């Protein structure tokens, strides 16, 4: 059970994300031969469990993670485009997170993960995604390629699960990570993010574009 009540606006956003996740794949199946929606649903559950395991309450963050989890694959694996996504009335931070989760064509995998790691919301959802994709019990037949892919994903989870603050040098796991990176792509712990009053990069840039 949740330790808090989600407000009506957030519930509307989540309901909208679930509806998009159901309709966008149009019957497509994932690598396990299951409907894409089942994977999205599982990722949302895993991400929620990660956040709920933290000592503090993260009500806004949790619902954002659920929204992003349901939609993390829609641009990469369906006909939905980034422009289509921006036409939906969803939280801006969530749409920015989905953009970051969408791997660019030809992009190096570890360069992609480095971008993912710049944002706490994106990182949590990606860890949940990799966790579910690492579960070989989902597959009817396991090949050497599947074992190799699982090993790659487990290394990626390990890489994403910890960080070093660029200001104080603290090494820790993502629970202590500030929710945004700086404009110069530094990852900061929550105390340093508050101490140095760093402007959030993506969201602030989006606001600037909206005002221009």
Backbone bond lengths (Angstrom), bond angles and torsions (degrees), N, CA, C in turn:
res aa  C-N    CA-C-N  psi(-1)  N-CA   C-N-CA  omega(-1)  CA-C   N-CA-C  phi
1 X - - - 1.464 - - 1.525 110.54 -
2 X 1.334 116.59 148.82 1.453 120.56 177.55 1.531 110.18 -72.40
3 X 1.321 115.62 150.11 1.460 121.01 179.21 1.520 111.20 -88.45
4 X 1.302 117.35 9.79 1.451 121.55 -176.46 1.517 108.28 -158.04
5 X 1.295 117.53 169.48 1.455 122.16 177.10 1.524 109.29 -103.13
6 X 1.318 116.42 135.15 1.458 121.22 178.41 1.522 108.13 -85.40
7 X 1.338 116.44 135.29 1.454 118.08 -178.79 1.528 111.67 -74.42
8 X 1.325 115.67 166.58 1.461 121.14 -173.24 1.523 112.75 -60.91
9 X 1.341 116.20 -37.20 1.475 119.40 -178.81 1.519 110.08 -63.50
10 X 1.319 117.02 -46.07 1.456 120.30 179.38 1.524 111.16 -63.54
11 X 1.333 116.99 -38.21 1.455 119.37 178.90 1.525 110.99 -64.85
12 X 1.328 116.85 -36.74 1.468 120.61 176.20 1.520 110.62 -64.39
13 X 1.339 117.39 -42.80 1.468 121.38 178.85 1.528 110.64 -62.68
14 X 1.324 116.49 -43.46 1.459 120.12 179.81 1.522 111.13 -65.80
15 X 1.313 117.53 -42.40 1.468 121.02 178.31 1.525 110.88 -60.73
16 X 1.332 115.59 -39.33 1.471 120.32 179.11 1.528 110.62 -65.76
17 X 1.332 116.69 -42.38 1.465 121.00 179.51 1.524 110.89 -63.40
18 X 1.330 117.27 -41.11 1.459 121.52 179.05 1.530 110.49 -63.49
19 X 1.324 115.89 -41.31 1.469 119.76 179.80 1.527 110.99 -64.33
20 X 1.335 116.99 -42.50 1.466 120.80 177.53 1.524 110.10 -62.53
21 X 1.335 116.80 -43.24 1.461 121.41 -178.58 1.527 111.47 -64.10
22 X 1.321 117.27 -29.97 1.470 120.74 178.07 1.522 111.73 -75.54
23 X 1.343 116.32 -38.56 1.464 120.51 -171.57 1.525 114.00 -89.66
24 X 1.349 117.60 -34.78 1.467 120.86 -172.30 1.527 114.37 -60.79
25 X 1.341 120.08 -41.86 1.467 119.38 -176.93 1.530 114.61 -69.42
26 X 1.314 118.04 -21.48 1.470 122.90 176.86 1.529 112.25 51.29
27 X 1.331 116.35 53.03 1.463 121.25 174.84 1.507 115.24 84.88
28 X 1.325 118.71 0.85 1.460 120.58 179.80 1.524 110.89 -66.37
29 X 1.348 115.50 152.74 1.451 122.07 179.29 1.519 110.22 -115.14
30 X 1.322 116.70 152.87 1.460 120.02 177.08 1.528 109.87 -87.16
31 X 1.353 117.29 -172.32 1.466 121.49 -176.40 1.524 112.39 -63.40
32 X 1.317 117.01 -23.94 1.464 120.91 178.82 1.521 112.14 -87.37
33 X 1.331 116.53 2.69 1.456 120.45 -178.81 1.504 113.80 77.19
34 X 1.341 117.05 16.59 1.456 122.81 -179.74 1.532 109.67 -103.45
35 X 1.318 117.59 153.74 1.469 119.77 175.91 1.526 110.88 -57.10
36 X 1.322 116.70 141.43 1.462 121.60 -179.52 1.528 111.54 -54.80
37 X 1.310 116.53 -34.70 1.458 119.05 -176.68 1.530 111.74 -61.28
38 X 1.332 117.11 -35.18 1.464 119.99 -179.58 1.525 110.72 -63.88
39 X 1.327 116.67 -37.90 1.465 119.99 176.55 1.525 110.08 -65.88
40 X 1.318 117.06 -45.30 1.466 120.71 179.31 1.519 111.06 -59.83
41 X 1.307 116.13 -40.89 1.461 121.76 179.34 1.531 110.34 -64.24
42 X 1.320 116.45 -42.20 1.467 120.61 179.61 1.527 111.27 -66.02
43 X 1.331 116.34 -41.26 1.462 120.08 178.90 1.524 110.43 -62.46
44 X 1.322 116.82 -41.44 1.458 121.09 177.81 1.527 110.95 -60.33
45 X 1.316 116.59 -41.68 1.466 120.83 -179.56 1.533 111.12 -67.27
46 X 1.331 116.80 -42.33 1.468 120.92 179.95 1.527 110.20 -65.41
47 X 1.327 117.02 -45.26 1.467 120.72 178.91 1.529 110.57 -60.79
48 X 1.321 116.49 -41.34 1.465 120.57 178.56 1.526 110.83 -61.65
49 X 1.323 116.93 -43.27 1.461 120.98 -179.23 1.525 111.62 -64.90
50 X 1.329 116.61 -36.44 1.464 120.03 176.86 1.524 109.74 -60.95
51 X 1.319 116.17 -49.33 1.472 121.16 -176.44 1.523 111.17 -67.83
52 X 1.325 116.88 -40.52 1.462 120.50 -179.29 1.525 112.49 -69.67
53 X 1.333 117.18 -15.70 1.464 120.26 177.35 1.523 111.97 -79.90
54 X 1.343 117.18 -12.17 1.454 120.82 178.85 1.528 109.81 -76.10
55 X 1.317 116.20 153.95 1.465 120.49 -175.96 1.524 112.49 -70.76
56 X 1.323 117.04 -32.64 1.455 120.50 -176.90 1.528 110.64 -88.80
57 X 1.319 115.91 163.95 1.462 120.34 176.53 1.525 109.61 -92.01
58 X 1.323 115.83 132.66 1.461 122.08 -178.18 1.524 108.21 -128.27
59 X 1.327 117.45 65.95 1.458 119.32 -173.04 1.522 112.72 -63.51
60 X 1.348 117.99 -52.29 1.462 120.23 179.25 1.523 110.96 -61.97
61 X 1.319 115.60 -44.16 1.463 120.78 -176.52 1.526 110.97 -63.63
62 X 1.321 116.72 -39.10 1.459 119.80 -178.46 1.523 111.42 -64.81
63 X 1.314 117.18 -45.94 1.459 118.57 -178.25 1.528 111.16 -68.78
64 X 1.332 117.66 -33.27 1.458 120.08 173.87 1.523 110.47 -62.75
65 X 1.326 116.35 -41.62 1.467 120.43 179.48 1.521 111.09 -63.53
66 X 1.325 117.07 -38.09 1.461 119.87 178.37 1.525 111.02 -66.13
67 X 1.320 116.81 -42.56 1.465 120.97 178.79 1.524 110.49 -61.55
68 X 1.327 116.38 -48.80 1.472 120.96 -179.06 1.528 110.46 -64.43
69 X 1.321 117.14 -37.90 1.462 120.25 179.40 1.525 111.83 -60.27
70 X 1.319 116.48 -43.89 1.460 119.70 -179.86 1.532 112.35 -64.91
71 X 1.328 116.29 -27.06 1.465 119.47 -174.02 1.516 113.91 -112.54
72 X 1.333 118.23 9.10 1.463 120.17 -171.31 1.525 113.61 -64.51
73 X 1.336 117.95 -24.78 1.468 121.44 -176.73 1.524 113.48 -104.65
74 X 1.323 118.88 -5.56 1.468 119.00 -166.64 1.524 113.67 -65.64
75 X 1.329 117.27 -33.96 1.467 118.75 -179.57 1.523 110.39 -79.02
76 X 1.321 116.77 -39.92 1.465 120.65 -176.95 1.522 112.65 -73.12
77 X 1.333 117.91 -33.54 1.461 120.50 -169.86 1.529 115.36 -117.85
78 X 1.324 118.14 3.73 1.459 120.13 176.64 1.533 108.97 -131.40
79 X 1.312 116.17 -177.09 1.470 120.26 -179.83 1.524 112.46 -79.71
80 X 1.328 117.19 -5.51 1.460 120.99 179.22 1.528 110.10 -67.60
81 X 1.318 117.23 135.11 1.462 121.82 -179.24 1.534 110.52 -105.01
82 X 1.343 114.99 169.64 1.460 119.66 175.23 1.524 110.39 -59.32
83 X 1.329 116.56 -41.97 1.473 120.22 178.60 1.522 111.01 -61.67
84 X 1.335 116.81 -40.84 1.467 120.42 176.59 1.524 109.98 -59.17
85 X 1.312 114.96 -44.52 1.464 120.65 -178.35 1.520 111.40 -58.71
86 X 1.334 116.62 -41.56 1.465 120.23 -177.56 1.524 112.49 -70.79
87 X 1.322 116.63 -13.85 1.460 119.33 176.94 1.525 112.15 -79.72
88 X 1.336 116.20 -13.54 1.461 119.66 178.51 1.524 110.12 -84.51
89 X 1.315 115.82 140.50 1.458 121.29 179.41 1.528 109.39 -82.57
90 X 1.345 114.96 78.74 1.452 122.56 178.46 1.525 108.57 -122.04
91 X 1.338 119.05 161.88 1.465 120.30 179.07 1.521 111.96 -55.51
92 X 1.314 115.65 135.81 1.463 120.91 -176.85 1.521 112.32 -58.79
93 X 1.327 117.41 -43.44 1.464 120.08 178.80 1.524 111.34 -58.02
94 X 1.323 117.11 -34.88 1.459 120.58 179.85 1.530 110.97 -69.29
95 X 1.321 116.56 -42.54 1.465 119.41 179.84 1.526 110.98 -66.71
96 X 1.326 116.94 -38.36 1.464 120.56 176.16 1.527 110.49 -63.71
97 X 1.325 116.50 -39.43 1.463 120.77 179.05 1.523 111.26 -64.46
98 X 1.327 116.84 -41.07 1.469 120.58 179.18 1.527 110.26 -65.02
99 X 1.327 117.00 -38.00 1.468 120.38 175.27 1.519 110.58 -58.10
100 X 1.332 116.58 -46.39 1.461 120.56 -178.67 1.526 111.10 -65.63
101 X 1.315 117.67 -36.62 1.459 121.50 179.76 1.519 112.97 -70.98
102 X 1.315 117.39 -17.39 1.465 121.70 -179.43 1.523 109.28 -82.56
103 X 1.317 116.12 105.55 1.473 121.50 -177.61 1.521 109.66 -67.87
104 X 1.327 115.38 131.63 1.464 120.77 -179.11 1.525 110.56 -76.06
105 X 1.304 115.92 150.44 1.459 121.43 179.25 1.532 110.01 -60.27
106 X 1.325 116.23 127.72 1.460 121.07 177.99 1.518 114.52 80.57
107 X 1.329 117.68 -1.76 1.462 120.56 -178.11 1.525 110.88 -71.88
108 X 1.334 116.71 135.00 1.455 121.33 176.10 1.535 109.76 -61.36
109 X 1.321 116.48 138.00 1.457 120.79 -174.15 1.523 112.34 -61.05
110 X 1.328 117.29 -42.88 1.460 119.89 -176.73 1.524 111.55 -76.98
111 X 1.325 117.43 -27.38 1.468 119.58 170.99 1.531 109.62 -66.19
112 X 1.317 115.50 -39.39 1.465 120.95 176.80 1.530 110.90 -60.72
113 X 1.328 116.67 -46.25 1.460 120.43 179.72 1.526 111.85 -64.25
114 X 1.327 116.63 -33.04 1.467 119.91 177.34 1.522 110.37 -63.51
115 X 1.330 117.53 -36.76 1.469 121.09 176.20 1.528 110.59 -69.31
116 X 1.321 116.16 -41.83 1.465 121.01 178.10 1.525 110.31 -56.89
117 X 1.332 116.28 -41.93 1.459 121.77 -173.97 1.530 112.69 -68.81
118 X 1.318 118.04 -11.82 1.457 120.88 179.74 1.525 113.18 -75.42
119 X 1.315 117.84 -9.04 1.462 121.93 -174.97 1.522 109.23 -134.53
120 X 1.320 116.93 123.91 1.468 121.55 -176.00 1.522 112.17 -62.65
121 X 1.325 117.47 -42.15 1.463 121.46 179.37 1.522 110.49 -61.41
122 X 1.313 116.74 -47.21 1.463 121.96 179.89 1.528 110.25 -63.01
123 X 1.333 116.15 -41.12 1.462 121.34 -177.98 1.523 111.25 -62.03
124 X 1.332 117.02 -46.08 1.465 120.58 -178.78 1.530 110.66 -62.12
125 X 1.318 116.87 -44.32 1.467 120.15 -179.10 1.525 110.61 -66.56
126 X 1.332 117.16 -39.53 1.466 119.94 179.77 1.522 110.96 -66.19
127 X 1.327 117.72 -40.06 1.462 119.91 176.30 1.528 110.25 -60.67
128 X 1.322 116.40 -42.11 1.468 120.53 178.21 1.527 110.71 -63.28
129 X 1.320 116.93 -42.14 1.463 122.43 178.48 1.530 110.59 -61.28
130 X 1.327 116.26 -47.96 1.463 121.08 -179.51 1.529 111.49 -65.63
131 X 1.318 116.03 -36.58 1.464 120.59 178.87 1.522 110.74 -61.55
132 X 1.319 116.05 -46.17 1.465 119.10 -179.90 1.522 111.07 -68.46
133 X 1.326 117.45 -40.28 1.464 120.45 179.69 1.522 112.64 -70.23
134 X 1.333 117.63 -17.66 1.470 121.32 178.33 1.526 112.68 -82.99
135 X 1.311 116.51 -9.67 1.462 121.29 -177.45 1.530 109.91 -79.94
136 X 1.313 116.33 98.11 1.466 120.66 -175.99 1.519 112.47 -72.96
137 X 1.325 117.77 -12.21 1.464 120.16 177.86 1.524 111.47 -67.43
138 X 1.327 116.32 -13.96 1.466 120.86 178.04 1.524 111.42 -73.08
139 X 1.331 117.06 -19.92 1.462 122.18 -174.10 1.520 111.23 -94.14
140 X 1.321 116.51 139.55 1.463 120.63 177.35 1.517 110.84 -71.70
141 X 1.324 116.76 -35.38 1.467 122.26 179.05 1.524 108.61 -135.11
142 X 1.327 117.07 128.56 1.466 121.86 -177.23 1.522 109.51 -103.39
143 X 1.323 116.25 125.06 1.462 122.90 -178.81 1.530 110.32 -104.98
144 X 1.339 117.40 165.95 1.466 119.25 174.48 1.536 112.49 -56.58
145 X 1.324 116.38 -33.43 1.467 120.06 177.59 1.526 111.16 -64.11
146 X 1.322 116.09 -36.02 1.467 120.10 178.33 1.527 110.85 -66.40
147 X 1.337 117.02 -41.26 1.466 120.34 177.69 1.532 110.37 -63.77
148 X 1.329 116.31 -41.16 1.462 120.22 179.64 1.524 110.92 -65.05
149 X 1.343 116.39 -40.65 1.460 120.62 178.83 1.534 110.25 -66.05
150 X 1.344 116.80 -39.91 1.462 119.45 177.67 1.526 111.02 -61.40
151 X 1.337 117.26 -43.88 1.463 120.82 179.50 1.525 111.15 -61.35
152 X 1.314 115.65 -39.57 1.476 120.68 177.56 1.530 110.17 -63.30
153 X 1.320 116.04 -43.75 1.466 119.79 -179.67 1.522 111.79 -66.55
154 X 1.320 118.03 -38.85 1.461 120.95 179.31 1.528 110.93 -64.66
155 X 1.333 116.87 -37.73 1.467 120.47 175.51 1.524 110.11 -64.90
156 X 1.325 116.30 -38.60 1.464 120.87 179.39 1.534 110.59 -65.69
157 X 1.331 116.93 -41.13 1.465 120.86 177.94 1.522 110.21 -61.16
158 X 1.325 116.39 -43.57 1.465 120.85 179.31 1.525 110.75 -61.72
159 X 1.337 116.36 -41.76 1.464 121.64 179.17 1.524 111.72 -63.82
160 X 1.326 116.91 -41.15 1.463 121.22 -176.10 1.529 113.31 -79.52
161 X 1.313 117.25 -18.17 1.462 120.80 -171.43 1.524 114.29 -81.42
162 X 1.320 118.21 -10.44 1.459 120.06 179.62 1.526 109.59 -138.83
163 X 1.310 116.18 161.61 1.456 121.13 -178.35 1.521 109.49 -155.57
164 X 1.326 115.31 169.24 1.466 121.86 176.27 1.512 108.23 -125.24
165 X 1.326 117.35 125.73 1.465 121.65 -179.57 1.525 110.18 -65.51
166 X 1.315 116.20 130.60 1.454 121.04 -177.63 1.525 112.97 -72.94
167 X 1.327 117.95 -15.40 1.469 121.04 -178.97 1.526 112.35 -96.75
168 X 1.337 117.12 -54.60 1.468 120.05 -175.02 1.519 113.28 -98.51
169 X 1.341 117.46 -10.86 1.457 120.66 178.64 1.513 114.48 81.02
170 X 1.347 117.73 5.77 1.454 121.35 -179.99 1.530 110.71 -65.99
171 X 1.325 115.77 130.68 1.460 121.03 173.25 1.519 108.17 -101.51
172 X 1.315 117.25 129.65 1.463 119.93 -176.12 1.521 109.17 -158.55
173 X 1.354 115.07 -178.73 1.458 118.53 175.73 1.524 109.12 -93.68
174 X 1.322 116.46 178.94 1.462 120.04 -168.72 1.519 114.00 -68.42
175 X 1.339 118.58 -16.57 1.460 119.11 179.45 1.521 111.73 -60.11
176 X 1.340 117.42 -31.47 1.468 121.71 -178.23 1.522 113.00 -95.53
177 X 1.309 117.02 4.88 1.457 121.50 -177.14 1.526 110.99 -80.29
178 X 1.332 117.72 138.72 1.452 121.16 173.38 1.516 109.79 -62.35
179 X 1.314 117.30 153.00 1.465 119.50 -171.27 1.526 113.93 -74.93
180 X 1.348 117.63 -13.71 1.463 120.32 178.53 1.519 109.75 -136.37
181 X 1.322 115.86 158.12 1.457 119.96 170.94 1.527 108.53 -88.28
182 X 1.326 117.13 168.96 1.454 120.78 176.87 1.523 109.61 -82.11
183 X 1.325 115.85 174.13 1.471 119.69 178.48 1.525 112.21 -61.93
184 X 1.325 116.57 -26.02 1.471 120.03 178.92 1.525 111.06 -95.02
185 X 1.330 116.13 20.65 1.465 122.67 176.35 1.516 113.28 60.42
186 X 1.324 116.62 40.08 1.457 120.91 173.10 1.529 108.43 -95.46
187 X 1.328 115.89 139.33 1.461 120.31 174.41 1.520 107.80 -94.70
188 X 1.334 117.03 125.72 1.452 122.10 -178.46 1.521 110.82 -118.83
189 X 1.333 115.23 152.22 1.457 119.29 171.00 1.530 108.19 -74.45
190 X 1.318 117.02 164.69 1.465 120.78 -177.78 1.531 113.26 -59.34
191 X 1.341 119.53 -44.21 1.472 118.93 178.76 1.531 113.18 -60.64
192 X 1.328 117.66 -41.46 1.466 120.22 -179.69 1.526 111.37 -70.22
193 X 1.318 116.51 -35.31 1.459 120.02 178.59 1.522 109.75 -61.34
194 X 1.326 116.56 -40.13 1.467 120.99 178.25 1.529 111.30 -75.04
195 X 1.321 116.70 -40.31 1.462 121.29 -176.56 1.517 111.90 -62.92
196 X 1.321 116.17 -43.65 1.461 120.32 -176.13 1.525 112.99 -91.86
197 X 1.345 116.44 -0.78 1.467 121.54 176.98 1.528 111.47 48.88
198 X 1.304 114.45 50.73 1.462 120.76 -178.40 1.528 110.04 -69.82
199 X 1.319 116.41 134.79 1.463 120.02 173.93 1.524 108.83 -75.53
200 X 1.324 116.36 133.20 1.449 119.88 177.57 1.527 109.19 -68.37
201 X 1.328 115.05 135.49 1.463 118.57 -172.31 1.528 114.31 -73.17
202 X 1.304 118.96 -66.36 1.456 120.40 -171.06 1.526 112.18 -64.08
203 X 1.306 117.27 -47.07 1.454 120.25 -176.73 1.519 111.22 -65.16
204 X 1.341 117.45 -42.13 1.458 120.80 179.06 1.526 110.59 -64.98
205 X 1.316 117.02 -39.79 1.463 120.05 178.38 1.526 110.96 -65.11
206 X 1.333 116.04 -37.88 1.461 119.20 178.16 1.528 109.99 -64.65
207 X 1.329 117.28 -42.34 1.457 120.12 178.68 1.522 110.88 -61.50
208 X 1.320 116.73 -39.63 1.461 120.79 -180.00 1.535 109.96 -63.22
209 X 1.338 116.61 -42.28 1.457 120.12 179.49 1.538 110.48 -63.67
210 X 1.316 116.76 -38.59 1.455 121.01 -179.87 1.540 111.91 -65.27
211 X 1.322 116.47 -33.86 1.451 120.66 -177.48 1.533 111.58 -80.31
212 X 1.327 117.44 -28.57 1.473 120.89 -176.96 1.532 112.12 -70.62
